[in-house]
Amino acid sequence: MGTKKKPAVVRVQTEERALEITRLCDEHGWIVIAGVEPDEPENIDDVKRLLKHRPAAPKTYAAPMKTGPNDYCPCGSGLKYKNCCMGK
C-alpha cells in the first residue's frame, strides 16, 4: 500500500485536509489518492495503516574508538598510550 501499483486511498471533507494528507504522504514517499467529498464521513484508514506499519529507522552503531599511539592512555594515567599501556 502507498505504492504506484496500490496507492493509499482516502476520503476527506475539505481541500485543506486533502492537502494535509497529501503532504504527509509525500514526506514518506507514499502515493495517495485523496478524494474530497463534503457530504461523506472522512476515511483515512489507509494512511493510518501506513503510519502504523512504517519501518523503524535503521539503528546505527558507532564502532568503538581505537586508541592510537599518540592518544592519551585510556587507563587515566595522563601519559600517551605509546608510553604507558601500549606494550602491555
PDB file of N, CA, C and O in Angstrom:
ATOM      1  N   MET A   1       0.839  -1.169   0.000  1.00  0.00           N
ATOM      2  CA  MET A   1       0.000   0.000   0.000  1.00  0.00           C
ATOM      3  C   MET A   1       0.891   1.241   0.000  1.00  0.00           C
ATOM      4  O   MET A   1       1.962   1.244   0.607  1.00  0.00           O
ATOM      5  N   GLY A   2       0.448   2.276  -0.674  1.00  0.00           N
ATOM      6  CA  GLY A   2       1.226   3.500  -0.761  1.00  0.00           C
ATOM      7  C   GLY A   2       2.213   3.486  -1.916  1.00  0.00           C
ATOM      8  O   GLY A   2       3.084   4.351  -2.009  1.00  0.00           O
ATOM      9  N   THR A   3       2.073   2.496  -2.799  1.00  0.00           N
ATOM     10  CA  THR A   3       2.957   2.387  -3.960  1.00  0.00           C
ATOM     11  C   THR A   3       2.191   2.756  -5.222  1.00  0.00           C
ATOM     12  O   THR A   3       0.985   3.003  -5.178  1.00  0.00           O
ATOM     13  N   LYS A   4       2.901   2.792  -6.349  1.00  0.00           N
ATOM     14  CA  LYS A   4       2.230   3.103  -7.613  1.00  0.00           C
ATOM     15  C   LYS A   4       1.190   2.043  -7.958  1.00  0.00           C
ATOM     16  O   LYS A   4       0.111   2.370  -8.455  1.00  0.00           O
ATOM     17  N   LYS A   5       1.508   0.775  -7.699  1.00  0.00           N
ATOM     18  CA  LYS A   5       0.562  -0.295  -8.007  1.00  0.00           C
ATOM     19  C   LYS A   5      -0.648  -0.287  -7.094  1.00  0.00           C
ATOM     20  O   LYS A   5      -1.756  -0.614  -7.517  1.00  0.00           O
ATOM     21  N   LYS A   6      -0.434   0.088  -5.836  1.00  0.00           N
ATOM     22  CA  LYS A   6      -1.529   0.100  -4.872  1.00  0.00           C
ATOM     23  C   LYS A   6      -1.439   1.359  -4.017  1.00  0.00           C
ATOM     24  O   LYS A   6      -0.916   1.312  -2.903  1.00  0.00           O
ATOM     25  N   PRO A   7      -1.940   2.477  -4.520  1.00  0.00           N
ATOM     26  CA  PRO A   7      -1.872   3.718  -3.742  1.00  0.00           C
ATOM     27  C   PRO A   7      -2.843   3.698  -2.567  1.00  0.00           C
ATOM     28  O   PRO A   7      -3.839   2.975  -2.574  1.00  0.00           O
ATOM     29  N   ALA A   8      -2.533   4.498  -1.572  1.00  0.00           N
ATOM     30  CA  ALA A   8      -3.453   4.670  -0.446  1.00  0.00           C
ATOM     31  C   ALA A   8      -4.607   5.550  -0.930  1.00  0.00           C
ATOM     32  O   ALA A   8      -4.392   6.542  -1.627  1.00  0.00           O
ATOM     33  N   VAL A   9      -5.809   5.183  -0.558  1.00  0.00           N
ATOM     34  CA  VAL A   9      -6.994   5.938  -0.970  1.00  0.00           C
ATOM     35  C   VAL A   9      -7.643   6.521   0.279  1.00  0.00           C
ATOM     36  O   VAL A   9      -7.927   5.797   1.234  1.00  0.00           O
ATOM     37  N   VAL A  10      -7.878   7.832   0.268  1.00  0.00           N
ATOM     38  CA  VAL A  10      -8.514   8.493   1.405  1.00  0.00           C
ATOM     39  C   VAL A  10      -9.683   9.345   0.920  1.00  0.00           C
ATOM     40  O   VAL A  10      -9.719   9.802  -0.222  1.00  0.00           O
ATOM     41  N   ARG A  11     -10.629   9.540   1.822  1.00  0.00           N
ATOM     42  CA  ARG A  11     -11.768  10.408   1.541  1.00  0.00           C
ATOM     43  C   ARG A  11     -11.828  11.437   2.657  1.00  0.00           C
ATOM     44  O   ARG A  11     -11.909  11.093   3.836  1.00  0.00           O
ATOM     45  N   VAL A  12     -11.787  12.706   2.266  1.00  0.00           N
ATOM     46  CA  VAL A  12     -11.822  13.788   3.238  1.00  0.00           C
ATOM     47  C   VAL A  12     -12.936  14.759   2.868  1.00  0.00           C
ATOM     48  O   VAL A  12     -13.522  14.666   1.789  1.00  0.00           O
ATOM     49  N   GLN A  13     -13.222  15.694   3.777  1.00  0.00           N
ATOM     50  CA  GLN A  13     -14.341  16.605   3.560  1.00  0.00           C
ATOM     51  C   GLN A  13     -13.917  17.971   3.029  1.00  0.00           C
ATOM     52  O   GLN A  13     -14.756  18.696   2.495  1.00  0.00           O
ATOM     53  N   THR A  14     -12.640  18.347   3.158  1.00  0.00           N
ATOM     54  CA  THR A  14     -12.209  19.665   2.701  1.00  0.00           C
ATOM     55  C   THR A  14     -10.911  19.562   1.902  1.00  0.00           C
ATOM     56  O   THR A  14     -10.156  18.599   2.033  1.00  0.00           O
ATOM     57  N   GLU A  15     -10.673  20.573   1.074  1.00  0.00           N
ATOM     58  CA  GLU A  15      -9.430  20.648   0.295  1.00  0.00           C
ATOM     59  C   GLU A  15      -8.216  20.785   1.212  1.00  0.00           C
ATOM     60  O   GLU A  15      -7.157  20.218   0.942  1.00  0.00           O
ATOM     61  N   GLU A  16      -8.377  21.541   2.295  1.00  0.00           N
ATOM     62  CA  GLU A  16      -7.261  21.738   3.231  1.00  0.00           C
ATOM     63  C   GLU A  16      -6.813  20.409   3.829  1.00  0.00           C
ATOM     64  O   GLU A  16      -5.617  20.136   3.936  1.00  0.00           O
ATOM     65  N   ARG A  17      -7.778  19.593   4.214  1.00  0.00           N
ATOM     66  CA  ARG A  17      -7.452  18.273   4.783  1.00  0.00           C
ATOM     67  C   ARG A  17      -6.794  17.388   3.728  1.00  0.00           C
ATOM     68  O   ARG A  17      -5.879  16.625   4.039  1.00  0.00           O
ATOM     69  N   ALA A  18      -7.253  17.486   2.497  1.00  0.00           N
ATOM     70  CA  ALA A  18      -6.649  16.702   1.414  1.00  0.00           C
ATOM     71  C   ALA A  18      -5.185  17.109   1.214  1.00  0.00           C
ATOM     72  O   ALA A  18      -4.321  16.254   1.020  1.00  0.00           O
ATOM     73  N   LEU A  19      -4.912  18.412   1.261  1.00  0.00           N
ATOM     74  CA  LEU A  19      -3.532  18.875   1.134  1.00  0.00           C
ATOM     75  C   LEU A  19      -2.670  18.403   2.301  1.00  0.00           C
ATOM     76  O   LEU A  19      -1.509  18.034   2.119  1.00  0.00           O
ATOM     77  N   GLU A  20      -3.242  18.419   3.486  1.00  0.00           N
ATOM     78  CA  GLU A  20      -2.514  17.955   4.676  1.00  0.00           C
ATOM     79  C   GLU A  20      -2.126  16.478   4.531  1.00  0.00           C
ATOM     80  O   GLU A  20      -0.981  16.104   4.786  1.00  0.00           O
ATOM     81  N   ILE A  21      -3.070  15.662   4.127  1.00  0.00           N
ATOM     82  CA  ILE A  21      -2.814  14.222   3.953  1.00  0.00           C
ATOM     83  C   ILE A  21      -1.810  13.996   2.822  1.00  0.00           C
ATOM     84  O   ILE A  21      -0.915  13.159   2.940  1.00  0.00           O
ATOM     85  N   THR A  22      -1.960  14.737   1.736  1.00  0.00           N
ATOM     86  CA  THR A  22      -1.055  14.585   0.596  1.00  0.00           C
ATOM     87  C   THR A  22       0.369  14.968   0.975  1.00  0.00           C
ATOM     88  O   THR A  22       1.311  14.277   0.588  1.00  0.00           O
ATOM     89  N   ARG A  23       0.544  16.044   1.719  1.00  0.00           N
ATOM     90  CA  ARG A  23       1.887  16.452   2.159  1.00  0.00           C
ATOM     91  C   ARG A  23       2.509  15.391   3.065  1.00  0.00           C
ATOM     92  O   ARG A  23       3.692  15.075   2.935  1.00  0.00           O
ATOM     93  N   LEU A  24       1.721  14.850   3.971  1.00  0.00           N
ATOM     94  CA  LEU A  24       2.215  13.811   4.868  1.00  0.00           C
ATOM     95  C   LEU A  24       2.710  12.605   4.073  1.00  0.00           C
ATOM     96  O   LEU A  24       3.783  12.065   4.342  1.00  0.00           O
ATOM     97  N   CYS A  25       1.917  12.199   3.099  1.00  0.00           N
ATOM     98  CA  CYS A  25       2.303  11.043   2.286  1.00  0.00           C
ATOM     99  C   CYS A  25       3.531  11.348   1.432  1.00  0.00           C
ATOM    100  O   CYS A  25       4.383  10.480   1.244  1.00  0.00           O
ATOM    101  N   ASP A  26       3.628  12.564   0.918  1.00  0.00           N
ATOM    102  CA  ASP A  26       4.800  12.947   0.138  1.00  0.00           C
ATOM    103  C   ASP A  26       6.069  12.898   0.974  1.00  0.00           C
ATOM    104  O   ASP A  26       7.123  12.497   0.481  1.00  0.00           O
ATOM    105  N   GLU A  27       5.976  13.302   2.234  1.00  0.00           N
ATOM    106  CA  GLU A  27       7.141  13.263   3.132  1.00  0.00           C
ATOM    107  C   GLU A  27       7.666  11.847   3.303  1.00  0.00           C
ATOM    108  O   GLU A  27       8.869  11.635   3.451  1.00  0.00           O
ATOM    109  N   HIS A  28       6.755  10.876   3.283  1.00  0.00           N
ATOM    110  CA  HIS A  28       7.145   9.477   3.472  1.00  0.00           C
ATOM    111  C   HIS A  28       7.358   8.744   2.151  1.00  0.00           C
ATOM    112  O   HIS A  28       7.754   7.578   2.144  1.00  0.00           O
ATOM    113  N   GLY A  29       7.098   9.418   1.037  1.00  0.00           N
ATOM    114  CA  GLY A  29       7.287   8.784  -0.265  1.00  0.00           C
ATOM    115  C   GLY A  29       6.150   7.855  -0.656  1.00  0.00           C
ATOM    116  O   GLY A  29       6.345   6.962  -1.481  1.00  0.00           O
ATOM    117  N   TRP A  30       4.981   8.043  -0.087  1.00  0.00           N
ATOM    118  CA  TRP A  30       3.830   7.200  -0.402  1.00  0.00           C
ATOM    119  C   TRP A  30       2.980   7.854  -1.477  1.00  0.00           C
ATOM    120  O   TRP A  30       2.898   9.080  -1.560  1.00  0.00           O
ATOM    121  N   ILE A  31       2.354   7.034  -2.293  1.00  0.00           N
ATOM    122  CA  ILE A  31       1.424   7.502  -3.313  1.00  0.00           C
ATOM    123  C   ILE A  31       0.030   7.460  -2.700  1.00  0.00           C
ATOM    124  O   ILE A  31      -0.360   6.460  -2.096  1.00  0.00           O
ATOM    125  N   VAL A  32      -0.721   8.550  -2.859  1.00  0.00           N
ATOM    126  CA  VAL A  32      -2.051   8.629  -2.255  1.00  0.00           C
ATOM    127  C   VAL A  32      -3.028   9.245  -3.250  1.00  0.00           C
ATOM    128  O   VAL A  32      -2.670  10.125  -4.033  1.00  0.00           O
ATOM    129  N   ILE A  33      -4.247   8.770  -3.204  1.00  0.00           N
ATOM    130  CA  ILE A  33      -5.343   9.369  -3.956  1.00  0.00           C
ATOM    131  C   ILE A  33      -6.305   9.930  -2.924  1.00  0.00           C
ATOM    132  O   ILE A  33      -6.885   9.187  -2.133  1.00  0.00           O
ATOM    133  N   ALA A  34      -6.469  11.253  -2.938  1.00  0.00           N
ATOM    134  CA  ALA A  34      -7.322  11.915  -1.949  1.00  0.00           C
ATOM    135  C   ALA A  34      -8.571  12.437  -2.645  1.00  0.00           C
ATOM    136  O   ALA A  34      -8.489  13.273  -3.545  1.00  0.00           O
ATOM    137  N   GLY A  35      -9.721  11.938  -2.224  1.00  0.00           N
ATOM    138  CA  GLY A  35     -10.993  12.409  -2.753  1.00  0.00           C
ATOM    139  C   GLY A  35     -11.657  13.351  -1.765  1.00  0.00           C
ATOM    140  O   GLY A  35     -11.701  13.083  -0.564  1.00  0.00           O
ATOM    141  N   VAL A  36     -12.174  14.462  -2.284  1.00  0.00           N
ATOM    142  CA  VAL A  36     -12.862  15.440  -1.430  1.00  0.00           C
ATOM    143  C   VAL A  36     -14.362  15.244  -1.623  1.00  0.00           C
ATOM    144  O   VAL A  36     -14.909  15.506  -2.695  1.00  0.00           O
ATOM    145  N   GLU A  37     -15.011  14.778  -0.563  1.00  0.00           N
ATOM    146  CA  GLU A  37     -16.462  14.557  -0.580  1.00  0.00           C
ATOM    147  C   GLU A  37     -17.044  15.166   0.688  1.00  0.00           C
ATOM    148  O   GLU A  37     -17.042  14.523   1.738  1.00  0.00           O
ATOM    149  N   PRO A  38     -17.546  16.407   0.606  1.00  0.00           N
ATOM    150  CA  PRO A  38     -18.036  17.109   1.803  1.00  0.00           C
ATOM    151  C   PRO A  38     -19.216  16.423   2.491  1.00  0.00           C
ATOM    152  O   PRO A  38     -19.428  16.613   3.689  1.00  0.00           O
ATOM    153  N   ASP A  39     -19.984  15.628   1.742  1.00  0.00           N
ATOM    154  CA  ASP A  39     -21.172  15.003   2.316  1.00  0.00           C
ATOM    155  C   ASP A  39     -20.907  13.638   2.941  1.00  0.00           C
ATOM    156  O   ASP A  39     -21.796  13.074   3.579  1.00  0.00           O
ATOM    157  N   GLU A  40     -19.715  13.104   2.771  1.00  0.00           N
ATOM    158  CA  GLU A  40     -19.389  11.775   3.287  1.00  0.00           C
ATOM    159  C   GLU A  40     -18.456  11.891   4.490  1.00  0.00           C
ATOM    160  O   GLU A  40     -17.726  12.876   4.605  1.00  0.00           O
ATOM    161  N   PRO A  41     -18.467  10.911   5.381  1.00  0.00           N
ATOM    162  CA  PRO A  41     -17.539  10.944   6.525  1.00  0.00           C
ATOM    163  C   PRO A  41     -16.101  10.707   6.063  1.00  0.00           C
ATOM    164  O   PRO A  41     -15.848  10.036   5.063  1.00  0.00           O
ATOM    165  N   GLU A  42     -15.179  11.275   6.821  1.00  0.00           N
ATOM    166  CA  GLU A  42     -13.763  11.138   6.481  1.00  0.00           C
ATOM    167  C   GLU A  42     -13.305   9.698   6.673  1.00  0.00           C
ATOM    168  O   GLU A  42     -13.661   9.049   7.656  1.00  0.00           O
ATOM    169  N   ASN A  43     -12.507   9.202   5.718  1.00  0.00           N
ATOM    170  CA  ASN A  43     -11.956   7.860   5.815  1.00  0.00           C
ATOM    171  C   ASN A  43     -10.476   7.935   5.422  1.00  0.00           C
ATOM    172  O   ASN A  43     -10.140   8.036   4.242  1.00  0.00           O
ATOM    173  N   ILE A  44      -9.608   7.885   6.422  1.00  0.00           N
ATOM    174  CA  ILE A  44      -8.162   7.919   6.173  1.00  0.00           C
ATOM    175  C   ILE A  44      -7.498   6.654   6.728  1.00  0.00           C
ATOM    176  O   ILE A  44      -6.348   6.690   7.165  1.00  0.00           O
ATOM    177  N   ASP A  45      -8.222   5.556   6.707  1.00  0.00           N
ATOM    178  CA  ASP A  45      -7.712   4.302   7.270  1.00  0.00           C
ATOM    179  C   ASP A  45      -6.430   3.830   6.592  1.00  0.00           C
ATOM    180  O   ASP A  45      -5.540   3.307   7.262  1.00  0.00           O
ATOM    181  N   ASP A  46      -6.317   4.008   5.261  1.00  0.00           N
ATOM    182  CA  ASP A  46      -5.108   3.558   4.561  1.00  0.00           C
ATOM    183  C   ASP A  46      -3.869   4.298   5.070  1.00  0.00           C
ATOM    184  O   ASP A  46      -2.821   3.687   5.279  1.00  0.00           O
ATOM    185  N   VAL A  47      -3.988   5.596   5.267  1.00  0.00           N
ATOM    186  CA  VAL A  47      -2.846   6.375   5.747  1.00  0.00           C
ATOM    187  C   VAL A  47      -2.526   5.998   7.192  1.00  0.00           C
ATOM    188  O   VAL A  47      -1.356   5.892   7.560  1.00  0.00           O
ATOM    189  N   LYS A  48      -3.551   5.796   8.005  1.00  0.00           N
ATOM    190  CA  LYS A  48      -3.314   5.366   9.392  1.00  0.00           C
ATOM    191  C   LYS A  48      -2.570   4.037   9.413  1.00  0.00           C
ATOM    192  O   LYS A  48      -1.656   3.842  10.214  1.00  0.00           O
ATOM    193  N   ARG A  49      -2.968   3.123   8.527  1.00  0.00           N
ATOM    194  CA  ARG A  49      -2.328   1.813   8.455  1.00  0.00           C
ATOM    195  C   ARG A  49      -0.865   1.969   8.035  1.00  0.00           C
ATOM    196  O   ARG A  49       0.014   1.301   8.580  1.00  0.00           O
ATOM    197  N   LEU A  50      -0.606   2.851   7.067  1.00  0.00           N
ATOM    198  CA  LEU A  50       0.781   3.079   6.639  1.00  0.00           C
ATOM    199  C   LEU A  50       1.624   3.674   7.764  1.00  0.00           C
ATOM    200  O   LEU A  50       2.773   3.276   7.958  1.00  0.00           O
ATOM    201  N   LEU A  51       1.063   4.614   8.495  1.00  0.00           N
ATOM    202  CA  LEU A  51       1.801   5.223   9.600  1.00  0.00           C
ATOM    203  C   LEU A  51       2.082   4.219  10.702  1.00  0.00           C
ATOM    204  O   LEU A  51       3.140   4.256  11.331  1.00  0.00           O
ATOM    205  N   LYS A  52       1.140   3.329  10.933  1.00  0.00           N
ATOM    206  CA  LYS A  52       1.309   2.348  11.999  1.00  0.00           C
ATOM    207  C   LYS A  52       2.374   1.319  11.642  1.00  0.00           C
ATOM    208  O   LYS A  52       3.108   0.859  12.517  1.00  0.00           O
ATOM    209  N   HIS A  53       2.464   0.956  10.376  1.00  0.00           N
ATOM    210  CA  HIS A  53       3.356  -0.125   9.967  1.00  0.00           C
ATOM    211  C   HIS A  53       4.613   0.344   9.249  1.00  0.00           C
ATOM    212  O   HIS A  53       5.280  -0.451   8.588  1.00  0.00           O
ATOM    213  N   ARG A  54       4.942   1.621   9.369  1.00  0.00           N
ATOM    214  CA  ARG A  54       6.144   2.090   8.692  1.00  0.00           C
ATOM    215  C   ARG A  54       7.364   1.480   9.376  1.00  0.00           C
ATOM    216  O   ARG A  54       7.379   1.308  10.595  1.00  0.00           O
ATOM    217  N   PRO A  55       8.372   1.161   8.597  1.00  0.00           N
ATOM    218  CA  PRO A  55       9.557   0.555   9.197  1.00  0.00           C
ATOM    219  C   PRO A  55      10.304   1.569  10.066  1.00  0.00           C
ATOM    220  O   PRO A  55      10.384   2.753   9.741  1.00  0.00           O
ATOM    221  N   ALA A  56      10.833   1.084  11.147  1.00  0.00           N
ATOM    222  CA  ALA A  56      11.594   1.938  12.051  1.00  0.00           C
ATOM    223  C   ALA A  56      12.902   2.342  11.374  1.00  0.00           C
ATOM    224  O   ALA A  56      13.415   1.623  10.516  1.00  0.00           O
ATOM    225  N   ALA A  57      13.420   3.465  11.757  1.00  0.00           N
ATOM    226  CA  ALA A  57      14.697   3.925  11.209  1.00  0.00           C
ATOM    227  C   ALA A  57      15.775   2.917  11.595  1.00  0.00           C
ATOM    228  O   ALA A  57      15.806   2.427  12.724  1.00  0.00           O
ATOM    229  N   PRO A  58      16.649   2.617  10.653  1.00  0.00           N
ATOM    230  CA  PRO A  58      17.700   1.650  10.981  1.00  0.00           C
ATOM    231  C   PRO A  58      18.586   2.177  12.104  1.00  0.00           C
ATOM    232  O   PRO A  58      18.950   3.353  12.137  1.00  0.00           O
ATOM    233  N   LYS A  59      18.916   1.292  13.002  1.00  0.00           N
ATOM    234  CA  LYS A  59      19.765   1.679  14.126  1.00  0.00           C
ATOM    235  C   LYS A  59      21.207   1.750  13.654  1.00  0.00           C
ATOM    236  O   LYS A  59      21.682   0.878  12.927  1.00  0.00           O
ATOM    237  N   THR A  60      21.882   2.782  14.069  1.00  0.00           N
ATOM    238  CA  THR A  60      23.289   2.922  13.727  1.00  0.00           C
ATOM    239  C   THR A  60      24.124   2.637  14.965  1.00  0.00           C
ATOM    240  O   THR A  60      23.803   3.063  16.075  1.00  0.00           O
ATOM    241  N   TYR A  61      25.161   1.931  14.745  1.00  0.00           N
ATOM    242  CA  TYR A  61      26.058   1.585  15.841  1.00  0.00           C
ATOM    243  C   TYR A  61      27.399   2.235  15.575  1.00  0.00           C
ATOM    244  O   TYR A  61      27.940   2.140  14.473  1.00  0.00           O
ATOM    245  N   ALA A  62      27.923   2.883  16.569  1.00  0.00           N
ATOM    246  CA  ALA A  62      29.240   3.501  16.453  1.00  0.00           C
ATOM    247  C   ALA A  62      30.293   2.474  16.820  1.00  0.00           C
ATOM    248  O   ALA A  62      30.192   1.797  17.843  1.00  0.00           O
ATOM    249  N   ALA A  63      31.294   2.368  15.981  1.00  0.00           N
ATOM    250  CA  ALA A  63      32.397   1.453  16.269  1.00  0.00           C
ATOM    251  C   ALA A  63      33.174   2.009  17.452  1.00  0.00           C
ATOM    252  O   ALA A  63      33.318   3.225  17.585  1.00  0.00           O
ATOM    253  N   PRO A  64      33.667   1.144  18.299  1.00  0.00           N
ATOM    254  CA  PRO A  64      34.442   1.645  19.440  1.00  0.00           C
ATOM    255  C   PRO A  64      35.686   2.383  18.941  1.00  0.00           C
ATOM    256  O   PRO A  64      36.304   1.998  17.948  1.00  0.00           O
ATOM    257  N   MET A  65      36.026   3.428  19.642  1.00  0.00           N
ATOM    258  CA  MET A  65      37.191   4.219  19.254  1.00  0.00           C
ATOM    259  C   MET A  65      38.452   3.400  19.454  1.00  0.00           C
ATOM    260  O   MET A  65      38.635   2.759  20.489  1.00  0.00           O
ATOM    261  N   LYS A  66      39.308   3.428  18.462  1.00  0.00           N
ATOM    262  CA  LYS A  66      40.597   2.759  18.583  1.00  0.00           C
ATOM    263  C   LYS A  66      41.582   3.745  19.195  1.00  0.00           C
ATOM    264  O   LYS A  66      41.583   4.932  18.867  1.00  0.00           O
ATOM    265  N   THR A  67      42.398   3.244  20.066  1.00  0.00           N
ATOM    266  CA  THR A  67      43.385   4.093  20.720  1.00  0.00           C
ATOM    267  C   THR A  67      44.653   4.081  19.887  1.00  0.00           C
ATOM    268  O   THR A  67      45.266   3.033  19.685  1.00  0.00           O
ATOM    269  N   GLY A  68      45.043   5.258  19.403  1.00  0.00           N
ATOM    270  CA  GLY A  68      46.278   5.385  18.639  1.00  0.00           C
ATOM    271  C   GLY A  68      47.453   5.620  19.572  1.00  0.00           C
ATOM    272  O   GLY A  68      47.264   5.956  20.741  1.00  0.00           O
ATOM    273  N   PRO A  69      48.664   5.445  19.060  1.00  0.00           N
ATOM    274  CA  PRO A  69      49.839   5.610  19.922  1.00  0.00           C
ATOM    275  C   PRO A  69      49.995   7.009  20.507  1.00  0.00           C
ATOM    276  O   PRO A  69      50.565   7.164  21.587  1.00  0.00           O
ATOM    277  N   ASN A  70      49.499   8.029  19.812  1.00  0.00           N
ATOM    278  CA  ASN A  70      49.654   9.398  20.317  1.00  0.00           C
ATOM    279  C   ASN A  70      48.435   9.891  21.082  1.00  0.00           C
ATOM    280  O   ASN A  70      48.394  11.052  21.487  1.00  0.00           O
ATOM    281  N   ASP A  71      47.441   9.032  21.288  1.00  0.00           N
ATOM    282  CA  ASP A  71      46.284   9.393  22.112  1.00  0.00           C
ATOM    283  C   ASP A  71      46.641   9.192  23.575  1.00  0.00           C
ATOM    284  O   ASP A  71      47.553   8.435  23.908  1.00  0.00           O
ATOM    285  N   TYR A  72      45.915   9.874  24.435  1.00  0.00           N
ATOM    286  CA  TYR A  72      46.131   9.661  25.861  1.00  0.00           C
ATOM    287  C   TYR A  72      45.646   8.267  26.228  1.00  0.00           C
ATOM    288  O   TYR A  72      44.677   7.756  25.666  1.00  0.00           O
ATOM    289  N   CYS A  73      46.332   7.675  27.167  1.00  0.00           N
ATOM    290  CA  CYS A  73      46.036   6.302  27.562  1.00  0.00           C
ATOM    291  C   CYS A  73      44.669   6.212  28.238  1.00  0.00           C
ATOM    292  O   CYS A  73      44.342   7.047  29.082  1.00  0.00           O
ATOM    293  N   PRO A  74      43.866   5.208  27.878  1.00  0.00           N
ATOM    294  CA  PRO A  74      42.543   5.059  28.483  1.00  0.00           C
ATOM    295  C   PRO A  74      42.592   4.654  29.957  1.00  0.00           C
ATOM    296  O   PRO A  74      41.558   4.673  30.625  1.00  0.00           O
ATOM    297  N   CYS A  75      43.745   4.293  30.472  1.00  0.00           N
ATOM    298  CA  CYS A  75      43.836   3.902  31.885  1.00  0.00           C
ATOM    299  C   CYS A  75      43.711   5.106  32.812  1.00  0.00           C
ATOM    300  O   CYS A  75      43.464   4.950  34.008  1.00  0.00           O
ATOM    301  N   GLY A  76      43.885   6.330  32.248  1.00  0.00           N
ATOM    302  CA  GLY A  76      43.715   7.529  33.060  1.00  0.00           C
ATOM    303  C   GLY A  76      45.000   8.059  33.669  1.00  0.00           C
ATOM    304  O   GLY A  76      44.956   8.940  34.529  1.00  0.00           O
ATOM    305  N   SER A  77      46.144   7.540  33.242  1.00  0.00           N
ATOM    306  CA  SER A  77      47.413   7.977  33.828  1.00  0.00           C
ATOM    307  C   SER A  77      47.825   9.377  33.376  1.00  0.00           C
ATOM    308  O   SER A  77      48.625  10.034  34.042  1.00  0.00           O
ATOM    309  N   GLY A  78      47.286   9.830  32.257  1.00  0.00           N
ATOM    310  CA  GLY A  78      47.673  11.130  31.725  1.00  0.00           C
ATOM    311  C   GLY A  78      48.828  11.043  30.748  1.00  0.00           C
ATOM    312  O   GLY A  78      49.187  12.046  30.131  1.00  0.00           O
ATOM    313  N   LEU A  79      49.423   9.855  30.592  1.00  0.00           N
ATOM    314  CA  LEU A  79      50.509   9.649  29.640  1.00  0.00           C
ATOM    315  C   LEU A  79      49.937   9.263  28.285  1.00  0.00           C
ATOM    316  O   LEU A  79      48.773   8.878  28.173  1.00  0.00           O
ATOM    317  N   LYS A  80      50.770   9.371  27.260  1.00  0.00           N
ATOM    318  CA  LYS A  80      50.354   8.904  25.952  1.00  0.00           C
ATOM    319  C   LYS A  80      50.353   7.378  25.965  1.00  0.00           C
ATOM    320  O   LYS A  80      51.120   6.736  26.682  1.00  0.00           O
ATOM    321  N   TYR A  81      49.473   6.831  25.152  1.00  0.00           N
ATOM    322  CA  TYR A  81      49.289   5.382  25.108  1.00  0.00           C
ATOM    323  C   TYR A  81      50.594   4.657  24.790  1.00  0.00           C
ATOM    324  O   TYR A  81      50.870   3.603  25.363  1.00  0.00           O
ATOM    325  N   LYS A  82      51.407   5.214  23.874  1.00  0.00           N
ATOM    326  CA  LYS A  82      52.648   4.552  23.475  1.00  0.00           C
ATOM    327  C   LYS A  82      53.665   4.502  24.621  1.00  0.00           C
ATOM    328  O   LYS A  82      54.541   3.637  24.634  1.00  0.00           O
ATOM    329  N   ASN A  83      53.550   5.429  25.583  1.00  0.00           N
ATOM    330  CA  ASN A  83      54.484   5.456  26.711  1.00  0.00           C
ATOM    331  C   ASN A  83      53.908   4.801  27.961  1.00  0.00           C
ATOM    332  O   ASN A  83      54.552   4.788  29.010  1.00  0.00           O
ATOM    333  N   CYS A  84      52.699   4.258  27.855  1.00  0.00           N
ATOM    334  CA  CYS A  84      52.056   3.711  29.049  1.00  0.00           C
ATOM    335  C   CYS A  84      51.679   2.240  28.850  1.00  0.00           C
ATOM    336  O   CYS A  84      52.459   1.349  29.189  1.00  0.00           O
ATOM    337  N   CYS A  85      50.531   1.992  28.321  1.00  0.00           N
ATOM    338  CA  CYS A  85      49.990   0.632  28.259  1.00  0.00           C
ATOM    339  C   CYS A  85      50.100  -0.032  26.893  1.00  0.00           C
ATOM    340  O   CYS A  85      49.610  -1.150  26.730  1.00  0.00           O
ATOM    341  N   MET A  86      50.720   0.605  25.908  1.00  0.00           N
ATOM    342  CA  MET A  86      50.744   0.051  24.554  1.00  0.00           C
ATOM    343  C   MET A  86      51.461  -1.290  24.497  1.00  0.00           C
ATOM    344  O   MET A  86      51.019  -2.187  23.779  1.00  0.00           O
ATOM    345  N   GLY A  87      52.512  -1.444  25.207  1.00  0.00           N
ATOM    346  CA  GLY A  87      53.292  -2.676  25.160  1.00  0.00           C
ATOM    347  C   GLY A  87      52.773  -3.775  26.079  1.00  0.00           C
ATOM    348  O   GLY A  87      53.302  -4.887  26.062  1.00  0.00           O
ATOM    349  N   LYS A  88      51.769  -3.493  26.865  1.00  0.00           N
ATOM    350  CA  LYS A  88      51.288  -4.487  27.845  1.00  0.00           C
ATOM    351  C   LYS A  88      50.347  -5.460  27.220  1.00  0.00           C
ATOM    352  O   LYS A  88      49.849  -6.360  27.897  1.00  0.00           O
TER     353      LYS A  88
END
